[in-house]
Amino acid sequence: MLDEDALNIYTDGSSFSGPRAGGIGIVFVVINDAGDEEVVNEFDYPGYRQATNNEMELEACIKGLEEALNHKALQQFDKIAIHT
């Protein structure tokens, strides 16, 4: 569920067992002035070697927060909601 008063960060991490590699996905979503959902940004990251699923889930959250610190959408809100 979207938090209308927050920068919503959706994250996901996964890994593949053979050869062992992982990846992450991050999307920022906000509610605009018209009350509609708006995708503010999608990020593209390279894969990670020898990564586990748990490592990638955590890495997605970490990278999402790092991106939020420098993102203009954060100036509109007092909080961040992470959806994993």
N, C-alpha and C positions, 0 to 999 in steps of 0.2 A: 504494500500500500504506500502510495506517495505521501510524503509529508509536505504540505503546501507551504510551510514556513521554513523550508530547509533546502540546501543543495543536496539532492538525492544522488548518491553514487551507487550504481549497480556493478558488482564485480563477480567474476567467475575465474576459477583456475582449474586446470586439468593436466593430466599427464598420460603419456602413451608408454606402454611397457617394453616394446621392442621395435626399434632401439629406444631406450629410455629418454624421453624428452617431454618438456612441459610447456604450457602456454597460459597466458592470462587475457582476460577481456575486461574493459572498463567503459562504462557509459555514464555521462552526467545527464540528469533529467531535472527540469524545474517546472513549476506551474507559472505560466506567463500571466500578464495582466488581464487577459481575456478569460482566464481560468482553465486554459487548455494545457495538456502536457506538451513539453517542448524538449527535444533532445538538444542539449547544448553542445555536446562534444562526444565523439567516440575516439578512442585511442588505439593505436596499432603498435604492438610491441613484438620484437623478435622472440623466437623460442628460446628455451633454457635447456641446456644439456644436463643429463643425470638428475632431473628434478622429480620429486614425488608430488602426488596430488595435494597433500597437505601443505607442502612448501608453496605450491602455486596459488592455492586459495589465500594464504597469508600474503604472498607477494602482490597479488592483485589488490588487496586492501591497502597495503603500504604504498604502492605506486599511485593508487587512486587518491589517497590523502596528500601525497607529494604534489600531484598535479593540481589538486584543489587549492593548495596554498598560493599558487601562482595564477589562478584562473579568475577572470573578471566576474564570473557569476557569484563567487564567494562574497563579493562586496555587497550583494543584495540581501544576504541572509546572515543570521546570527548563529546558525548551527548547520551541521552536516549530518545527514542520515545515510548510513552505509547499509546496503542490502546485498547479502551474500547468498 
